[in-house]
């Protein structure tokens, strides 16, 4: 018996409300910290406001159900989230003119291909092994390059709309000092206040109809550019930045996530949500610790309740997804991009650190980063794919020269 389990058995059981509350906090932090990134990404690859709101709803419902299924079935605090790095990839890809061949229907097709690849990872372990062989420095450098333009939004926003963005940034900084976990959610609340003040100032009336959640189904199309330039990078960043770290974080708390069932559930969830605009769901990484740590419950055997609570909370938040999307739609210029950029600061810093940590891998990582950040589109294929190609080519040449 582990020391943690021994201590838990010796102490009186904590009230069941504790893991339930931990799950609610996990969902609130995960949702409010990154929903703006998801909406930005979906809009960037061609989704209308209604389609982006539908995508947010689809992702919320599928990851909520996935949390409940996995946590209940395996009695572990397994939590599922949407792919925030994947949403950032969509945003970076879509802002490049001509990057998405076929528009929104092709993006939906790319989401389905991503789902198929996740399912294939569960059924064919060799595919997971292939992803694992991509050097972490290259994968993280690609992610950092994708995130860079989005992380600049708070800075450019201060110049574009100082009265709207400065209060959000100052709020984020103060809360980051006092309660880092809540910095982005509270910054979002500050943004909501900015939006409300602007609506009152302009006397804008809100149509209640836009607050009701609706599913907007899109028939997928499949294009080479979208599959190569969007689906493959989306799959890689989802696996390398979410699923693999998610397993490692759970293992650090003594839980061995069942890999194949987890990939089957998240792959099916992605496939079900794709026609409604959901881009990808995966194992939670950073937010996984909120439900799996001793703070959720001293007894490791009872923390699975936090996983179920997280899923139920995501279902509730999904019901309010249209209201969150409406807030983004009504926001003054630069305010929501600033919130999205602040939400990605930590991910950007982590990606940069991992990309350049090994001096021997630094030059290929720098090349990967620069190509990804350039936003180039060649033959209808986005920069993220070419960044991987460039980084791997440079790495191969340099390493072969050293032999």
Residue pairs with C-beta under 8 A, 6 or more apart in sequence:
1 9
2 254
2 300
4 254
4 294
4 300
5 299
5 300
5 301
7 298
8 298
8 299
8 300
8 301
9 299
11 298
13 299
13 302
14 297
14 298
14 299
14 302
16 302
16 305
18 296
18 297
19 77
19 291
19 296
19 297
19 302
19 303
19 304
19 305
19 306
19 309
20 305
20 306
20 309
21 309
22 290
22 291
22 295
22 296
22 297
22 303
22 306
22 309
23 291
23 296
23 305
23 306
23 307
23 308
23 309
23 310
23 311
23 312
23 313
24 309
24 310
24 313
25 290
26 79
26 284
26 287
26 290
26 291
26 306
26 309
26 310
26 313
27 64
27 309
27 310
27 311
27 313
27 314
27 317
28 185
28 313
28 317
29 181
29 182
29 185
29 287
29 290
30 79
30 81
30 284
30 287
30 310
30 314
31 60
31 314
31 317
32 184
32 185
32 188
33 184
33 185
33 188
33 343
34 82
34 84
34 87
34 184
34 340
34 343
35 56
35 321
35 324
36 188
36 328
36 336
36 337
36 339
36 340
36 343
37 84
37 87
37 88
37 91
37 150
37 340
37 343
37 344
38 55
38 56
38 59
38 82
38 84
38 87
38 279
39 52
39 53
39 55
39 56
39 324
39 325
39 328
39 336
40 87
40 91
40 150
40 336
40 337
40 340
41 86
41 87
41 88
41 89
41 90
41 91
41 94
41 279
42 51
42 52
42 55
42 56
42 87
42 90
42 277
42 279
43 49
43 52
43 94
44 90
44 91
44 92
44 93
44 94
44 95
45 90
45 93
45 94
45 100
45 104
45 107
45 230
46 94
46 100
46 103
46 104
46 107
47 55
47 104
47 107
47 277
48 104
48 216
49 325
49 329
50 214
50 216
51 104
51 216
51 218
51 277
52 277
52 325
53 213
53 214
53 216
53 321
53 322
53 325
53 326
54 214
54 215
54 216
54 217
54 276
54 277
55 273
55 276
55 277
55 278
55 279
56 277
56 318
56 321
56 324
56 325
57 213
57 214
57 215
57 276
57 318
57 321
57 322
58 215
58 272
58 273
58 274
58 276
58 277
58 278
59 82
59 273
59 278
59 279
59 281
60 82
60 314
60 315
60 317
60 318
60 321
61 273
61 314
61 315
61 318
62 269
62 270
62 272
62 273
62 278
62 281
63 80
63 81
63 82
63 269
63 281
63 311
63 314
64 310
64 311
64 312
64 313
64 314
64 315
64 317
64 318
65 269
65 311
65 315
66 80
66 265
66 266
66 269
66 281
66 311
67 78
67 79
67 80
67 307
67 308
67 310
67 311
67 314
68 307
68 308
68 311
68 312
69 265
69 311
70 76
70 78
70 80
70 261
70 262
70 265
70 307
71 77
71 78
71 79
71 304
71 305
71 306
71 307
71 308
71 310
71 311
72 304
72 307
72 308
73 261
74 258
74 261
74 304
75 301
75 304
76 250
76 255
76 257
76 292
76 303
76 304
76 307
77 250
77 255
77 288
77 291
77 292
77 296
77 303
77 304
77 305
77 306
77 307
78 250
78 255
78 257
78 262
78 283
78 304
78 307
79 283
79 284
79 287
79 288
79 291
79 292
79 306
79 307
79 310
79 311
80 265
80 266
80 269
80 281
80 282
80 283
80 284
80 311
81 242
81 281
81 282
81 283
81 284
81 285
81 287
82 278
82 279
82 280
82 281
82 282
83 234
83 237
83 238
83 241
83 242
83 279
83 280
83 281
83 282
84 242
84 343
84 344
84 347
85 143
85 146
85 147
85 237
85 238
85 241
85 242
85 347
86 114
86 234
86 237
86 238
86 242
86 279
86 280
87 279
88 143
88 146
88 147
88 150
88 344
88 347
89 143
89 146
89 230
89 233
89 234
89 237
89 384
90 107
90 230
90 234
90 279
91 150
91 340
92 146
92 147
92 149
92 150
92 372
92 375
92 382
92 383
92 384
93 99
93 100
93 229
93 230
93 233
93 382
93 383
93 384
94 100
94 107
95 149
95 375
96 375
96 376
96 377
96 382
96 383
97 377
98 377
98 380
99 225
99 229
99 375
99 377
99 380
99 382
99 383
100 106
100 107
100 225
100 226
100 229
100 230
100 382
101 223
101 224
101 225
101 226
101 229
101 380
102 109
102 221
102 223
102 225
102 226
104 218
105 218
105 219
105 220
105 221
106 220
106 221
106 222
106 223
106 225
106 226
106 230
107 226
107 230
108 218
108 219
108 220
108 221
108 274
108 275
108 277
109 220
109 221
109 222
109 223
109 226
109 227
109 231
110 226
110 227
110 230
110 231
110 234
111 220
111 231
111 234
111 270
111 273
111 274
111 278
111 279
111 280
112 220
112 271
112 274
112 275
113 222
113 227
113 231
113 235
114 231
114 234
114 235
114 238
114 270
114 274
114 279
114 280
115 267
115 268
115 270
115 271
115 274
115 280
116 267
116 271
117 127
117 231
117 232
117 235
118 235
118 238
118 239
118 263
118 266
118 267
118 270
118 280
118 282
119 263
119 264
119 267
119 268
119 271
120 127
121 127
121 128
121 131
121 239
121 263
121 267
122 259
122 260
122 261
122 262
122 263
122 264
122 267
123 260
128 239
128 259
131 235
131 236
131 239
131 240
131 244
132 244
134 236
134 240
134 388
134 392
135 361
135 364
135 395
136 240
136 354
137 354
137 355
137 356
137 357
137 358
137 361
137 362
137 364
137 365
138 355
138 361
138 364
138 365
138 368
138 388
138 391
138 392
138 395
139 236
139 237
139 240
139 241
139 388
140 240
140 241
140 350
140 351
140 352
140 354
140 355
140 365
141 351
141 355
141 356
141 364
141 365
141 366
141 368
141 369
141 372
141 387
141 391
142 233
142 236
142 237
142 368
142 369
142 372
142 384
142 387
142 388
142 391
143 237
143 240
143 241
143 347
143 351
143 372
144 348
144 351
144 352
144 355
144 369
144 372
144 373
145 368
145 369
145 370
145 371
145 372
145 373
145 374
145 383
145 384
145 387
146 237
146 372
146 373
146 383
146 384
147 344
147 347
147 348
147 351
148 348
148 369
148 372
148 373
149 373
149 375
150 337
150 340
150 341
150 344
151 341
151 344
151 345
151 348
152 341
153 334
153 337
153 338
153 340
153 341
154 165
154 168
154 169
154 337
154 338
154 341
154 342
155 341
156 334
157 164
157 165
157 334
157 335
157 337
157 338
157 341
158 165
158 166
158 169
158 338
160 333
160 334
161 332
161 333
161 334
161 335
164 194
164 198
164 332
164 333
164 334
164 335
165 334
165 335
165 338
167 190
167 193
167 194
168 187
168 190
168 191
168 194
168 335
168 338
168 339
168 342
169 187
169 338
169 342
171 186
171 187
171 189
171 190
172 183
172 184
172 186
172 187
172 190
172 342
173 183
175 182
175 183
175 186
175 187
176 183
181 290
183 342
184 339
184 342
184 343
187 339
187 342
188 339
191 331
191 335
191 336
191 338
191 339
192 327
194 331
194 332
194 335
195 327
195 330
195 331
195 332
195 335
198 204
198 331
198 332
199 206
199 330
204 330
206 326
206 330
210 322
210 325
210 326
210 329
211 322
211 323
211 326
212 322
213 318
213 319
213 320
213 321
213 322
214 322
215 276
216 276
216 277
217 275
217 276
218 275
218 276
218 277
219 275
220 274
220 275
223 380
224 380
224 381
225 379
225 380
225 381
225 382
228 381
228 385
229 377
229 380
229 381
229 382
229 384
229 385
230 382
230 384
232 385
233 382
233 384
233 385
233 388
234 279
234 280
235 280
236 388
237 384
238 280
238 282
239 282
241 285
241 347
241 351
242 282
242 283
242 284
242 285
243 262
243 263
243 266
243 282
243 283
245 285
246 257
246 282
246 283
246 284
246 285
246 288
247 257
247 259
247 283
249 285
249 286
249 288
249 289
249 292
250 256
250 257
250 283
250 288
250 292
251 257
253 289
253 292
253 293
253 300
254 300
255 292
255 300
257 283
262 283
266 281
266 282
266 283
269 278
269 281
270 278
270 279
270 280
270 281
272 278
273 281
286 346
290 296
290 306
291 303
291 306
291 307
291 309
291 310
292 303
292 306
294 300
296 303
296 306
297 303
297 305
297 306
328 336
352 369
355 361
355 365
355 368
355 369
356 362
356 365
356 366
361 395
363 394
363 398
364 391
364 392
364 394
364 395
364 398
365 391
367 390
367 391
367 394
368 387
368 388
368 390
368 391
368 394
369 387
371 383
371 386
371 387
371 390
371 391
372 383
372 384
372 387
373 383
374 383
375 383
376 383
376 386
377 383
378 386
